[in-house]
Amino acid sequence: MRVLVTGAAGFIGFNVSRHLLARGDSVVGIDSINDYYDPQIKRDRLALLAENGGAFAFKQVDFSDHVALEAALEGEQFDRIVHLGAQAGVRYSIENPRAYLTANLAGHLNLLEIARHRRSEHMVYASSSSVYGGNTTLPFRVEDRVDQPLSLYAATKKADELMSETYAHLYRMPQTGLRFFTVYGPWGRPDMAMWLFTKAIFAGEPINVFGEGNMRRDFTYIDDIVAGIVACLDHPPADDGAVKAGGSISPHRLYNIGNSQSEDLGEMITLIEQACGRPAERNLMPMQPGDVRDTFADISAIQRDLGFAPTTRISEGVPKFVAWYKHYHGL
């Protein structure tokens, strides 16, 4: 199978591409390699993927530019699409809203059009647990209403789900949207809390703990996320008129993909301290605009349909991340 992966230089896109290549698929990867965070780690990820020779083809392109996207993909053949590229970050969306308009709205539409005109067998795309907004009923279920987003980032991800539903209805395009819950692990993003805390602890600097430290997250290890994405990719939703996860009767389903364990933020920090071998100086800070206090995934739908079963608890995953971080930075 030949798969188009967007955001191939990103954290999840890189790991999905590596998994697909390892099992014998070929990958066409695209990424703009923007400077939202240090592009060097993106280049380092791509260098690893390039070791697969001709099985991996890479195109540097901004998929929010449909003319450039179509030109970059001209002559490229692929069967299915994993659309993981996006402008991420809740807080950044408050400061730079237009970046989300282009990447997450225009970009998603452009990939839908690519899938439609190429008659792709299936498009798996990244949504986010952020769509649940201020929902206080835990765990979050795909059947819950998600029309009160707390950030523009969340609003764009909900809009992506709606656009995908429209394309599934009009063009019978098989699609699966995945609401990711706090993904972490080796080759992670430098803008996320686990990386920031680890970096500060090794530097002997204090860490800022938002929500006065009273926050919980459904931390999901990257290998479990990849397993869920690939299981979805391999099993497109049927166009049979049956109600799918998320409520669609078109070939479009929505899944939560998390660890189904809501963990205390302080426990995660303690595990980082233990793995680093030194304590953190914690500065307790108020909640940030756009943040939510708790996340907790109900994964019963993807368990039922695809047998998804995460296996990595944070007590195992956090030390793996810290060990990778030390190796990557030569500590």
TIKOL-151023 format. One line per field, with one value per residue: residue in three letters; y, z, x of N, C-alpha, C in turn. Coordinates in steps of 0.2 Angstrom, whole numbers, plus 2048, in hexadecimal, padded with zeros to 3 digits. Example, Ala and Ser with C-alpha at 12.3 -4.5 7.8 and 13.67 -1.06 7.14 Angstrom:
2
type <- (ala;ser)
nc2 <- (7E4;7F5)
nc3 <- (827;823)
nc1 <- (842;840)
cac2 <- (7EA;7FB)
cac3 <- (827;824)
cac1 <- (83E;844)
cc2 <- (7F0;800)
cc3 <- (827;827)
cc1 <- (842;840)
% end
This chain:
331
type <- (met;arg;val;leu;val;thr;gly;ala;ala;gly;phe;ile;gly;phe;asn;val;ser;arg;his;leu;leu;ala;arg;gly;asp;ser;val;val;gly;ile;asp;ser;ile;asn;asp;tyr;tyr;asp;pro;gln;ile;lys;arg;asp;arg;leu;ala;leu;leu;ala;glu;asn;gly;gly;ala;phe;ala;phe;lys;gln;val;asp;phe;ser;asp;his;val;ala;leu;glu;ala;ala;leu;glu;gly;glu;gln;phe;asp;arg;ile;val;his;leu;gly;ala;gln;ala;gly;val;arg;tyr;ser;ile;glu;asn;pro;arg;ala;tyr;leu;thr;ala;asn;leu;ala;gly;his;leu;asn;leu;leu;glu;ile;ala;arg;his;arg;arg;ser;glu;his;met;val;tyr;ala;ser;ser;ser;ser;val;tyr;gly;gly;asn;thr;thr;leu;pro;phe;arg;val;glu;asp;arg;val;asp;gln;pro;leu;ser;leu;tyr;ala;ala;thr;lys;lys;ala;asp;glu;leu;met;ser;glu;thr;tyr;ala;his;leu;tyr;arg;met;pro;gln;thr;gly;leu;arg;phe;phe;thr;val;tyr;gly;pro;trp;gly;arg;pro;asp;met;ala;met;trp;leu;phe;thr;lys;ala;ile;phe;ala;gly;glu;pro;ile;asn;val;phe;gly;glu;gly;asn;met;arg;arg;asp;phe;thr;tyr;ile;asp;asp;ile;val;ala;gly;ile;val;ala;cys;leu;asp;his;pro;pro;ala;asp;asp;gly;ala;val;lys;ala;gly;gly;ser;ile;ser;pro;his;arg;leu;tyr;asn;ile;gly;asn;ser;gln;ser;glu;asp;leu;gly;glu;met;ile;thr;leu;ile;glu;gln;ala;cys;gly;arg;pro;ala;glu;arg;asn;leu;met;pro;met;gln;pro;gly;asp;val;arg;asp;thr;phe;ala;asp;ile;ser;ala;ile;gln;arg;asp;leu;gly;phe;ala;pro;thr;thr;arg;ile;ser;glu;gly;val;pro;lys;phe;val;ala;trp;tyr;lys;his;tyr;his;gly;leu)
nc2 <- (7FA;80B;81A;82B;836;844;851;84A;84D;850;84C;841;83D;83A;82E;826;825;81E;812;80D;80B;802;7F7;7F4;7FC;809;81B;82B;83A;84A;85B;86B;86F;87A;887;887;87F;87B;877;86E;861;85C;85B;851;846;844;840;833;82C;82D;824;818;818;817;813;81E;82D;83E;84E;85F;86A;876;871;879;881;87F;87E;87D;870;867;868;863;855;850;843;83A;82B;824;81A;81C;828;830;83D;848;853;864;874;874;876;87E;88A;892;894;89E;8A9;8A9;8A8;8A8;89F;893;893;892;886;87C;87D;881;878;86C;86B;86B;85E;856;858;853;846;843;845;83C;831;82A;81C;81D;829;82D;839;846;84B;852;851;85D;862;85F;869;873;868;85F;852;843;833;83B;839;833;835;841;852;85E;86C;878;87E;883;889;890;887;87B;87D;87D;870;869;86F;869;85B;85D;861;856;84D;852;850;842;83F;845;840;833;830;826;829;82B;833;838;83C;841;83E;847;843;83B;837;830;83A;844;854;864;86E;869;865;85A;859;867;867;85D;862;86E;869;862;86D;873;87D;885;87E;882;87F;87E;882;881;876;86D;863;857;84B;840;837;831;825;825;81A;812;81B;81B;80D;80E;817;810;805;80A;80F;804;7FE;804;80E;807;80A;808;80D;80B;811;81A;81B;82A;82E;82F;82A;829;824;827;829;82C;82C;82B;82B;826;823;81F;822;82D;838;83F;84F;852;846;842;84B;847;83B;83E;845;83B;833;83C;83D;847;855;85F;871;878;883;889;88D;897;891;890;89B;892;886;875;86D;860;850;841;833;829;81B;811;80F;80E;803;7F9;7F8;7F7;7F0;7F7;7FA;802;800;806;80D;81D;81C;813;819;827;826;820;82A;834;82E;82D;83B;83F;837;83D;84A;848;847)
nc3 <- (800;7FC;804;808;813;81C;825;827;82D;839;84B;84D;840;83B;842;83F;831;832;837;82D;823;828;828;81B;812;807;807;804;80A;810;815;81C;824;82D;839;845;850;854;845;843;84A;842;836;83A;83D;830;829;82F;829;81C;81B;816;809;7F8;7FC;804;800;7FF;800;802;806;808;80D;80E;803;7F5;7E8;7E8;7EF;7E6;7DB;7E1;7E3;7D7;7CC;7D6;7DD;7E8;7F4;800;80D;81B;824;82E;82F;836;83D;84D;85F;86C;874;86B;861;866;865;857;84D;83F;83A;83C;835;828;828;82E;82A;81C;818;81C;813;807;807;808;7FB;7F3;7F7;7F2;7E4;7E1;7E3;7F0;7FA;808;814;822;830;83A;848;858;86A;86F;86A;873;87B;889;88F;89D;8A0;8A3;89E;88E;880;86F;86B;872;872;869;868;86E;86E;876;871;862;85B;85E;859;84B;849;84C;841;837;838;835;828;822;824;81C;80F;810;80F;803;7F9;7FC;802;80B;81C;82B;83A;847;858;861;870;87A;875;877;878;872;866;867;868;86A;86F;878;889;88F;889;88C;89A;89C;896;89E;8AA;8A9;8A6;8B2;8B5;8BA;8B8;8B0;8B6;8B0;8B4;8C2;8C5;8C6;8BC;8B0;8A4;896;892;884;87D;870;868;86A;865;857;854;855;84A;83F;83F;83D;830;828;828;821;823;820;812;815;81B;828;839;83E;84A;852;84C;83E;82F;823;81A;825;834;846;852;863;868;873;883;88C;89A;8A6;8AC;8BA;8B8;8C0;8C4;8B8;8B7;8C2;8BE;8B3;8BB;8C2;8B8;8B2;8BD;8C6;8D0;8CC;8CB;8CF;8C8;8CC;8C1;8BB;8B2;8A0;893;889;88C;893;8A2;8A5;89C;894;88D;885;87E;879;86C;862;867;867;859;852;85A;862;86E;87A;881;889;897;8A0;8AA;8A3;897;899;89E;893;88A;890;890;882;87F;886;87F;872;874;878;886)
nc1 <- (804;802;804;7FF;806;802;80B;816;823;820;81C;812;810;81C;81F;814;817;824;820;817;820;829;821;820;819;818;81C;816;81B;816;81A;81B;826;826;82A;824;828;839;840;84A;849;83F;845;84E;846;841;84D;84F;844;848;851;84B;84C;846;839;834;82E;830;828;82A;81E;811;802;7F7;7F7;7EF;7F3;800;801;7FA;803;80E;80B;808;809;80C;807;7FB;7F2;7EB;7E8;7F0;7EC;7F4;7FB;7FA;7F7;7FC;7F8;7F1;7F2;7FA;7F1;7E9;7F2;7F5;7EA;7E8;7F0;7EB;7DF;7E4;7EC;7E4;7D7;7D6;7E0;7DB;7D0;7D6;7DD;7D2;7CD;7D7;7D6;7CA;7CB;7D5;7CF;7D1;7D3;7D1;7D1;7D9;7D9;7DF;7D7;7D2;7D3;7D0;7C4;7BA;7B9;7B3;7AD;7A7;7A3;7A9;7B0;7B5;7AA;7A8;79B;797;792;79B;79C;7A0;7AE;7BD;7C8;7CF;7D7;7D0;7C4;7C7;7CA;7BE;7B7;7BE;7B9;7AC;7AD;7B2;7A8;79E;7A5;7A5;798;794;79C;79F;7AB;7B6;7BA;7C4;7C4;7CE;7CF;7DB;7E3;7EE;7FC;80C;81E;82D;836;82D;823;82B;824;81B;815;81C;829;82D;82D;837;842;844;847;853;85A;85B;851;842;831;822;812;803;7F2;7F2;7F8;7EE;7E9;7E3;7E8;7E5;7F1;7FA;803;80F;811;805;7FC;800;7FD;7EF;7EC;7F1;7E9;7DC;7DF;7E0;7D4;7C7;7B8;7A8;79D;78F;783;781;781;790;79E;79D;791;78F;786;78C;79B;7A5;7AD;7B0;7BC;7C2;7D2;7DC;7E4;7DB;7DD;7DC;7E8;7F0;7F8;802;808;80D;818;81F;824;82C;836;83B;840;84A;852;853;84B;83D;83A;82B;821;811;804;7F6;7E7;7E9;7E2;7D7;7DB;7D6;7D1;7D0;7D3;7CC;7CB;7BE;7BF;7B8;7B1;7BB;7C2;7B8;7B5;7C2;7CA;7D4;7E0;7E8;7F8;802;806;809;813;81C;81D;822;82F;835;834;83C;849;84B;84C;857;861;85F;863;870;873)
cac2 <- (800;812;81F;832;838;84B;852;845;84F;851;846;83B;83C;836;828;822;823;819;80B;80A;809;7FC;7F1;7F2;800;80F;821;832;83F;851;85F;871;870;881;889;887;87D;87A;873;869;85B;85A;858;84B;841;842;83C;82C;82A;82D;81D;813;818;818;812;824;833;844;855;865;86E;878;86F;87E;884;879;87E;879;86A;863;867;85E;84F;84E;83D;836;827;822;817;81F;82F;832;844;849;85A;869;879;872;87A;882;891;895;896;8A5;8AE;8A9;8A5;8A7;899;88D;894;88F;87F;877;87D;881;872;866;86B;869;857;853;859;84E;83F;842;845;837;82B;826;816;81F;82F;82E;83F;847;850;854;851;864;863;85E;870;873;862;85D;84B;83F;835;83E;834;836;837;847;858;862;873;87E;87E;888;88C;890;880;876;87F;87B;869;868;871;863;856;85F;861;84F;84A;854;84C;83B;83F;847;83C;82C;82F;823;82D;82A;839;836;841;83F;841;848;83E;83C;832;832;83E;849;85B;868;873;866;865;855;85C;86D;865;859;867;873;865;861;873;876;882;883;87C;886;87A;881;87F;880;86F;868;861;850;849;839;837;82B;824;826;813;811;81F;818;807;80F;81A;80B;800;80E;810;7FD;7FC;80A;80D;805;80E;804;810;80A;817;819;81E;831;82F;830;825;829;820;82C;827;830;828;82D;827;828;81D;81E;822;834;838;846;852;852;83F;842;84F;843;835;842;847;834;831;840;83C;84E;858;865;877;879;88A;888;893;896;88E;895;89B;88D;87F;872;86B;858;84D;83A;830;823;818;80B;80E;80B;7FC;7F5;7F8;7F5;7ED;7FC;7F9;805;7FC;80A;812;822;819;810;81E;82D;824;81F;831;838;82A;82F;842;83F;835;842;850;846;848)
cac3 <- (800;7FC;809;808;81A;81D;82B;828;831;840;850;84C;839;83A;845;83A;82B;833;838;827;81F;82B;827;814;80E;804;80A;801;80F;80E;81B;81B;828;830;83F;84B;855;851;83F;843;84B;83C;831;83D;83B;828;828;830;824;816;81B;813;802;7F4;7FF;806;7FB;803;7FD;806;803;80D;80A;80E;7FC;7F1;7E1;7E9;7F1;7E0;7D7;7E5;7E3;7D0;7CA;7DC;7DE;7EF;7F5;806;810;822;824;834;82F;838;842;854;864;86F;876;865;85D;868;862;850;84B;838;838;83D;82F;822;828;831;826;815;817;81C;80D;801;808;806;7F4;7F1;7F8;7ED;7DD;7E0;7E5;7F5;7FD;80F;817;82A;831;841;84C;85E;870;871;868;878;87F;890;891;8A3;8A1;8A1;898;888;87C;869;86B;876;86E;869;864;872;86E;87A;86D;85B;859;85F;854;844;849;84B;83A;832;839;831;820;820;824;815;80A;810;80C;7FB;7F4;7FF;804;812;820;832;83E;84E;85D;865;877;87D;873;87A;877;86E;860;868;866;86F;872;87D;890;892;887;88F;8A1;89C;894;8A3;8B0;8A7;8A6;8B8;8B4;8BC;8B3;8B1;8B6;8B0;8B8;8C9;8C6;8C7;8B5;8AE;89D;894;88F;880;87B;869;865;86A;860;850;853;853;844;83A;83F;839;829;825;829;81F;825;81A;810;816;81E;82F;83D;840;850;851;849;837;82B;81D;81C;829;83B;84A;858;868;868;879;888;891;8A1;8A8;8B1;8BD;8B5;8C5;8C4;8B2;8B9;8C7;8BA;8B0;8C0;8C3;8B2;8B2;8C3;8CA;8D1;8C8;8CF;8CC;8C9;8CA;8BE;8BA;8AC;89B;88F;884;88F;897;8A8;8A5;896;896;886;885;878;878;865;85E;86A;864;851;850;85F;864;875;87C;886;88C;89D;8A1;8AE;89F;891;89B;89E;88C;887;893;88D;87B;880;888;879;86D;876;87B;88D)
cac1 <- (800;806;801;801;805;804;80E;81B;829;81D;81D;80E;810;823;81E;810;81B;829;81C;815;826;82C;81D;821;815;81C;819;817;81B;817;81B;81E;82C;826;82E;820;82D;83F;840;850;846;83B;84A;851;841;841;853;84E;840;84B;855;847;84D;840;832;831;82F;82E;827;829;819;80C;7FC;7F2;7F7;7ED;7F6;807;800;7F9;809;813;808;807;80D;80C;801;7FA;7EC;7E7;7EB;7F0;7ED;7F6;7FE;7F6;7FA;7FA;7F9;7EB;7F4;7FC;7EB;7E7;7F6;7F6;7E5;7E8;7F4;7E6;7DA;7E7;7EE;7DF;7D1;7D8;7E4;7D7;7CC;7DB;7DE;7CC;7CD;7DC;7D3;7C4;7CD;7D9;7CB;7D5;7CF;7CF;7D5;7D9;7DB;7E0;7D3;7D6;7CF;7CE;7BE;7B6;7B9;7B2;7A9;7A9;7A1;7AF;7B5;7B2;7A8;7A7;794;796;791;7A1;79B;7A2;7B5;7C0;7CE;7CF;7D9;7CB;7BF;7C9;7CA;7B7;7B5;7C0;7B5;7A6;7AE;7B3;7A1;79B;7A8;7A3;791;793;7A1;79F;7B2;7B7;7BF;7C4;7C6;7D1;7CF;7E1;7E4;7F5;801;813;822;833;835;827;823;82F;81F;817;817;821;82F;82F;82F;83D;847;845;849;85A;85E;85A;84C;83B;82C;81C;80D;7FD;7EC;7F4;7FA;7E8;7E6;7E4;7E8;7E5;7F8;7F9;80A;80F;810;7FE;7F9;802;7F9;7E8;7EB;7F2;7E3;7D7;7E1;7E0;7CD;7C3;7B1;7A4;798;789;77D;781;784;797;7A0;79C;78B;78D;784;790;7A1;7A9;7AC;7B4;7BE;7C6;7D8;7E0;7E6;7D6;7DF;7DD;7ED;7F2;7FE;808;80B;811;81E;823;827;831;83B;83E;844;84F;856;853;844;83B;837;825;81D;80A;801;7EF;7E5;7EA;7DC;7D6;7DC;7D1;7D4;7D0;7D1;7CC;7C8;7BA;7C2;7B4;7AF;7C1;7C3;7B3;7B6;7C8;7CE;7D9;7E1;7EF;7FC;808;805;80E;818;820;81F;826;837;838;835;842;84F;84C;84E;85E;865;85F;867;877;873)
cc2 <- (806;817;826;834;840;84C;84D;846;850;84B;840;839;838;82F;823;820;81D;812;808;808;802;7F6;7EF;7F7;806;815;827;837;846;855;866;873;877;881;88A;884;87B;875;86D;862;858;857;852;845;83F;83E;835;829;829;827;818;813;81A;817;818;82A;839;84A;85A;86A;870;876;873;882;87F;879;87B;872;865;863;862;857;84C;848;838;832;825;81F;81A;825;82E;839;847;850;85F;86E;877;877;87F;889;895;898;89D;8AA;8AF;8A6;8A3;8A1;893;88D;891;888;87A;877;87C;87A;86C;865;868;861;853;853;854;847;83E;841;83F;830;827;821;818;824;82E;835;841;84D;851;853;858;866;863;864;86F;86D;85F;856;847;837;838;838;837;838;83E;84D;85C;868;879;87D;884;88B;88C;889;87B;877;87D;873;866;869;86B;85D;857;85F;85A;84B;84C;850;845;83A;840;842;835;82B;82C;827;82B;830;837;83C;83E;842;841;843;840;836;834;835;843;850;85F;86D;870;865;860;857;862;86C;862;85E;86C;86F;864;867;877;87C;880;882;880;880;87E;87E;87D;879;86A;867;85A;84F;842;839;831;82B;823;81F;811;815;81D;812;809;812;815;806;804;80E;809;7FB;802;809;80B;80A;80A;807;80F;810;815;81C;826;833;82F;829;824;825;825;82A;82C;82C;82C;829;829;822;81B;81D;82A;835;83F;849;852;84B;83F;845;84B;83D;838;843;840;832;835;840;843;851;85E;86B;879;880;888;88E;892;893;893;895;895;886;87C;86E;863;856;845;837;829;820;811;80A;80B;804;7F7;7F3;7F5;7F1;7F1;7FB;7FC;801;800;80F;817;820;816;816;824;82B;823;826;834;834;82C;837;843;83D;83A;848;84F;848;842)
cc3 <- (800;800;809;810;81A;824;82D;82C;838;845;84E;844;837;83D;841;834;82C;834;832;823;822;82A;81F;810;80C;806;806;807;80D;815;819;81E;82A;836;845;851;851;84B;83F;845;846;837;833;83C;834;826;829;82B;81E;815;818;80B;7FE;7F7;802;802;7FF;7FF;802;803;809;80A;80B;807;7F7;7EA;7E2;7EB;7EB;7DC;7DA;7E4;7DC;7CF;7D0;7DC;7E6;7F0;7FB;809;817;823;82C;835;832;83C;849;859;866;870;870;861;85F;866;85B;84D;843;836;838;837;829;822;82A;82D;81F;813;817;816;807;801;806;7FE;7F0;7F1;7F3;7E6;7DB;7E1;7EB;7F8;804;811;81F;82B;839;844;853;864;872;86E;86D;87C;886;893;898;8A5;89E;8A2;892;883;875;867;86E;871;86F;866;869;873;872;877;866;858;859;85A;84D;844;848;844;835;833;835;82A;81E;820;81E;80F;80A;80D;805;7F7;7F6;800;80B;816;827;836;845;852;862;86C;879;87B;875;878;873;868;861;866;86B;872;877;884;892;88F;88B;896;8A1;89B;89A;8A9;8AF;8A7;8AD;8B9;8B7;8B6;8B5;8B0;8B6;8B3;8BF;8CA;8C6;8C0;8B4;8A7;89C;88F;88B;87C;873;865;865;865;859;84F;851;84C;83E;83A;83C;832;825;825;827;822;81F;818;810;819;825;833;83F;847;84E;84E;842;834;824;81F;81F;831;83F;850;85C;867;86E;87D;88C;898;8A2;8AD;8B3;8BA;8BA;8C5;8BE;8B4;8BE;8C3;8B6;8B5;8C1;8BE;8B1;8B7;8C7;8CA;8CC;8CD;8CC;8CD;8C7;8C7;8BD;8B3;8A6;896;889;886;893;89D;8A8;89E;897;890;888;87E;876;870;861;861;867;85C;84F;854;862;86C;877;881;88A;891;89D;8A5;8A9;899;893;89B;897;888;889;890;886;87B;881;882;874;86E;878;882;891)
cc1 <- (804;802;803;800;807;807;813;821;826;81E;819;80F;817;822;81A;814;820;826;81A;81B;829;827;81D;81D;81A;818;81B;816;81B;817;81E;824;82C;82A;82A;824;833;83F;845;84D;842;840;84D;84C;841;847;852;849;843;850;852;848;847;839;82F;833;82C;82E;826;824;814;805;7F6;7F1;7F5;7F0;7FD;806;7FE;7FF;80E;811;807;80C;80E;806;801;7F3;7E8;7EB;7EA;7F1;7EE;7F9;7F8;7FA;7F7;7FB;7F3;7ED;7F6;7F7;7E8;7EB;7F6;7F0;7E5;7EC;7F0;7E1;7DD;7E8;7E9;7D9;7D2;7DC;7E0;7D3;7D0;7DC;7D8;7CB;7D1;7D9;7CE;7C6;7D1;7D5;7CF;7D0;7CD;7D3;7D4;7DC;7DB;7DB;7D6;7D1;7CD;7C7;7B9;7B5;7B8;7AE;7AB;7A6;7A6;7AD;7B1;7B0;7A7;7A0;792;795;798;7A0;79C;7AA;7B8;7C6;7CC;7D1;7D4;7C5;7C0;7C9;7C3;7B5;7B8;7BC;7AE;7A7;7AF;7AC;79D;79E;7A6;79C;790;796;7A2;7A7;7B3;7BC;7BE;7C7;7C8;7D2;7D5;7E1;7EB;7FA;808;817;828;831;82F;828;827;82A;81B;819;81C;828;831;831;836;843;849;849;851;85E;85E;856;846;836;826;816;806;7F7;7ED;7F6;7F4;7E5;7E7;7E4;7E8;7EC;7F8;800;80A;80E;809;7FA;7FA;7FE;7F2;7E7;7EC;7EC;7DD;7D9;7DF;7D8;7C8;7BC;7AD;79F;791;783;77D;784;78B;798;7A0;795;789;78B;788;797;7A7;7A8;7B1;7B6;7C2;7CC;7DD;7E2;7E1;7D8;7E0;7E2;7EE;7F8;804;80B;80F;818;822;827;82D;837;83F;843;84A;854;857;84C;843;839;831;822;816;807;7FA;7EE;7E7;7E3;7DC;7D7;7D6;7D4;7D5;7CF;7D1;7C8;7C4;7BC;7BE;7B2;7B5;7C3;7BE;7B4;7BC;7CD;7D4;7DA;7E8;7F2;801;805;80A;814;81E;822;823;82D;839;839;83B;849;850;84F;855;863;865;863;86E;878;876)
% end
